[in-house]
Amino acid sequence: MLYEVISQPSVFLWLALGGFAAGILFDLRTIFLLFFKKKNVVSQILLFFSSFLALFLCFFLNLKTNYGEFRIFPVFAFILAFAVERFFAQNFLAKPLSKCYNKLKGKLDEKRRRNEAAQPTEQQK
């Protein structure tokens, strides 16, 4: 019993890291959907798969670090880390990256339009 009480900070840390990893897993799902643009059945399958993996990660880490005792604080650590990762990813990563992407895309489109305008057409030849 004493060892279980002493190991509670490490249990909290491992489950918080697992929650953070589960948040990253959801971000990878979003990135995958951006590249393949299929948002019907593939989206639902990926959502189910990533949710299943997140829950499996929570239960597995709880089993390995907390000796299978399911208490509130490990679940709280997992959910808190998951929510923090999702919040920071949405607000501090996604917005600046989307602004940079839109600027780069605008510059590339402008350059392409200038190149198309500079090339002579077949009627001018």
Buried (B, 14 or more C-beta within 10 A) or exposed (E): EEEEEEBBEEBBEBBBBBBBBBBBBBBEBBEBBEEEEEEEEEBEEBEEEBBEBBEEBBBEBBEEBBEEEEEEEBBBBBBBBBEBBBEEBEEEEEEEEEEEEEEEEEEEEEEEEEEEEEEEEEEEE
